[in-house]
Amino acid sequence: MSPLKNIIISPEKVYPDETYWVNGLLNEGLDCFHIRKPQFTEKMMLDYIEAIDKIHRSRLVLHSYHHLAEKLGIQRLHFSENDRKNKAYKRYKNHFSLSTSVHSMDAFNLLDDTWQYAFLSPVFASISKQGYGIKQNVFQELKQRTNTATELIALGGISAENLYLLASEPIDGIALLGFVWQGNHPLKNYRLCKQTDLL
């Protein structure tokens, strides 16, 4: 089995010394780092990105302030389900690598090759959002995949303890959020996932 694409999403709220850890995670071989900061002003976003080594810009993905991407040398943009439905991505389609989010296999199977990859969530009960995904998750839907034009990235509740459950599933990668940012050593948590030999 080929290694799964590995992605980490920023915590919604600022984590202590966050950009220090982001640099460490990218130095460790992380494929992509998604910057999802809904509370950030444009200046806060610029300051955050400037604190990340420029060598890593090609692996950063913006969830907001997409217009900053070209100026900063960022080539990857993420659009939420609502942004996708509102066609907010259209002006960026031919110049950037685009990703999006879905919450059912039916929605994933309808995506076209505009999207390099899509987060499908929640595959397990969420770590960062208490109660989310406990009663309903998409793990059982994974085998209903028919879309191969878009890479499927599993998201939601993934940790070093349950990552092995995805080994035989038809996915192309995993996205980590809650597991990495819990506690005080994100790099250690990421390394625990890498030790599974799936990433």
C-alpha positions as CSV (number, residue, x, y, z in Angstrom):
1,M,0.0,0.0,0.0
2,S,1.3,3.5,-0.9
3,P,1.7,5.9,2.0
4,L,-1.4,8.0,2.6
5,K,-1.3,11.7,1.9
6,N,-1.0,13.3,5.3
7,I,-2.6,16.7,6.1
8,I,-2.9,18.7,9.3
9,I,-5.5,21.4,9.9
10,S,-4.7,24.4,12.1
11,P,-6.7,24.6,15.4
12,E,-9.5,27.2,15.1
13,K,-8.2,29.1,18.2
14,V,-4.6,30.1,18.5
15,Y,-2.4,27.5,20.0
16,P,0.7,28.6,22.1
17,D,3.7,29.1,19.8
18,E,1.6,27.8,17.0
19,T,3.7,28.8,14.0
20,Y,6.8,27.3,15.8
21,W,4.9,23.9,15.8
22,V,3.7,24.4,12.2
23,N,7.3,24.8,11.0
24,G,8.3,21.7,12.9
25,L,5.4,19.7,11.4
26,L,6.3,20.8,7.9
27,N,10.0,20.0,8.5
28,E,8.9,16.5,9.6
29,G,7.5,15.8,6.1
30,L,3.9,16.8,6.4
31,D,2.3,16.9,2.9
32,C,0.0,19.9,3.4
33,F,-0.9,22.3,6.2
34,H,-4.4,23.8,6.1
35,I,-4.8,27.3,7.6
36,R,-8.3,27.5,8.9
37,K,-8.7,30.6,11.1
38,P,-12.2,31.9,10.8
39,Q,-11.6,34.6,13.5
40,F,-8.5,36.0,11.8
41,T,-8.4,39.5,10.3
42,E,-6.4,39.9,7.1
43,K,-3.4,41.3,9.0
44,M,-3.5,38.4,11.5
45,M,-3.5,36.0,8.5
46,L,-0.5,37.8,6.9
47,D,1.4,37.8,10.2
48,Y,0.7,34.1,10.7
49,I,1.9,33.1,7.2
50,E,5.0,35.3,7.5
51,A,6.0,33.4,10.6
52,I,6.1,30.1,8.6
53,D,9.3,29.5,6.7
54,K,9.0,30.6,3.1
55,I,10.4,27.2,1.9
56,H,7.0,25.7,3.0
57,R,4.7,28.0,1.1
58,S,4.0,25.4,-1.6
59,R,2.5,23.2,1.1
60,L,0.2,25.8,2.7
61,V,-3.5,25.8,2.0
62,L,-5.7,28.9,2.6
63,H,-9.3,28.5,3.8
64,S,-10.0,32.2,3.8
65,Y,-8.5,35.4,2.3
66,H,-7.9,33.5,-0.9
67,H,-7.0,36.8,-2.7
68,L,-3.7,36.8,-0.7
69,A,-2.5,33.6,-2.2
70,E,-0.8,34.9,-5.4
71,K,1.1,37.6,-3.5
72,L,2.3,35.2,-0.9
73,G,3.3,32.4,-3.4
74,I,0.6,30.0,-2.1
75,Q,-0.7,27.7,-4.7
76,R,-3.4,25.8,-2.8
77,L,-6.9,27.0,-1.7
78,H,-9.7,25.3,0.2
79,F,-13.4,26.0,-0.2
80,S,-16.1,25.0,2.2
81,E,-19.2,23.2,1.1
82,N,-21.1,26.5,1.1
83,D,-18.4,28.2,-1.0
84,R,-18.5,25.4,-3.4
85,K,-22.2,25.6,-3.8
86,N,-22.0,29.4,-4.2
87,K,-19.3,28.9,-7.0
88,A,-16.9,31.1,-5.0
89,Y,-14.0,29.1,-6.4
90,K,-14.6,29.8,-10.1
91,R,-12.1,32.7,-10.5
92,Y,-9.3,30.5,-9.0
93,K,-10.1,27.3,-10.8
94,N,-7.5,27.5,-13.5
95,H,-4.6,28.9,-11.5
96,F,-4.6,27.1,-8.2
97,S,-4.9,23.6,-6.7
98,L,-8.3,23.4,-5.1
99,S,-9.8,21.3,-2.3
100,T,-13.2,21.2,-0.7
101,S,-15.2,19.5,2.1
102,V,-18.1,17.1,1.9
103,H,-20.1,15.2,4.6
104,S,-21.5,12.2,2.6
105,M,-20.2,9.8,0.1
106,D,-23.0,10.8,-2.3
107,A,-21.7,14.4,-2.3
108,F,-18.1,13.2,-2.8
109,N,-19.1,11.0,-5.7
110,L,-20.6,14.0,-7.5
111,L,-17.4,16.1,-7.4
112,D,-15.6,16.6,-10.7
113,D,-11.9,17.0,-11.4
114,T,-11.9,20.7,-10.4
115,W,-11.1,19.4,-7.0
116,Q,-7.7,17.8,-6.3
117,Y,-9.0,16.4,-3.1
118,A,-11.9,16.6,-0.7
119,F,-12.2,16.1,3.0
120,L,-14.9,13.5,3.8
121,S,-16.0,13.8,7.5
122,P,-16.6,12.7,10.1
123,V,-15.1,9.2,9.7
124,F,-14.9,8.8,13.5
125,A,-16.3,10.7,16.5
126,S,-14.6,14.1,16.5
127,I,-11.8,14.9,19.0
128,S,-12.0,18.7,18.6
129,K,-15.8,19.0,18.5
130,Q,-17.2,17.1,21.4
131,G,-20.3,15.0,20.5
132,Y,-19.8,15.4,16.7
133,G,-19.8,12.2,14.8
134,I,-20.8,9.9,17.7
135,K,-24.2,8.9,16.3
136,Q,-23.5,9.4,12.6
137,N,-20.2,9.1,10.8
138,V,-19.2,8.2,7.2
139,F,-16.9,5.2,8.0
140,Q,-19.4,2.7,6.7
141,E,-19.9,4.7,3.5
142,L,-16.3,4.6,2.3
143,K,-16.8,1.4,0.3
144,Q,-19.4,3.2,-1.8
145,R,-16.8,5.4,-3.4
146,T,-17.1,5.7,-7.2
147,N,-15.3,9.0,-7.8
148,T,-11.6,8.5,-8.6
149,A,-11.1,12.0,-10.2
150,T,-10.9,13.6,-6.8
151,E,-8.7,12.3,-4.0
152,L,-10.6,11.3,-0.9
153,I,-9.1,12.6,2.4
154,A,-10.6,11.1,5.6
155,L,-11.2,13.6,8.4
156,G,-12.7,13.5,11.8
157,G,-11.6,11.8,15.0
158,I,-8.5,10.2,13.5
159,S,-5.7,9.4,16.0
160,A,-2.7,7.1,16.3
161,E,-5.0,4.6,18.0
162,N,-7.6,4.2,15.2
163,L,-5.6,5.1,12.1
164,Y,-5.0,1.4,11.4
165,L,-8.8,0.9,10.8
166,L,-8.4,3.0,7.6
167,A,-5.6,0.9,6.2
168,S,-7.8,-1.2,3.9
169,E,-10.3,1.5,3.0
170,P,-10.5,3.2,-0.4
171,I,-9.0,6.5,0.7
172,D,-6.1,8.6,-0.6
173,G,-5.1,10.3,2.6
174,I,-6.0,11.5,6.1
175,A,-6.4,14.9,7.7
176,L,-5.5,15.3,11.4
177,L,-6.9,18.0,13.7
178,G,-7.9,17.4,17.3
179,F,-5.4,14.6,18.0
180,V,-2.4,16.7,16.9
181,W,-3.3,19.8,18.9
182,Q,-4.4,18.1,22.1
183,G,-1.8,18.3,24.9
184,N,1.4,20.4,24.6
185,H,3.5,18.6,21.9
186,P,1.9,18.6,18.5
187,L,5.0,17.2,16.9
188,K,5.1,14.2,19.2
189,N,1.4,13.5,18.4
190,Y,2.1,13.6,14.7
191,R,5.1,11.3,15.1
192,L,2.8,8.8,16.8
193,C,0.7,8.7,13.7
194,K,3.7,8.3,11.4
195,Q,4.9,5.3,13.4
196,T,1.9,3.4,12.1
197,D,3.7,3.2,8.8
198,L,0.6,4.3,6.9
199,L,1.8,7.9,6.3
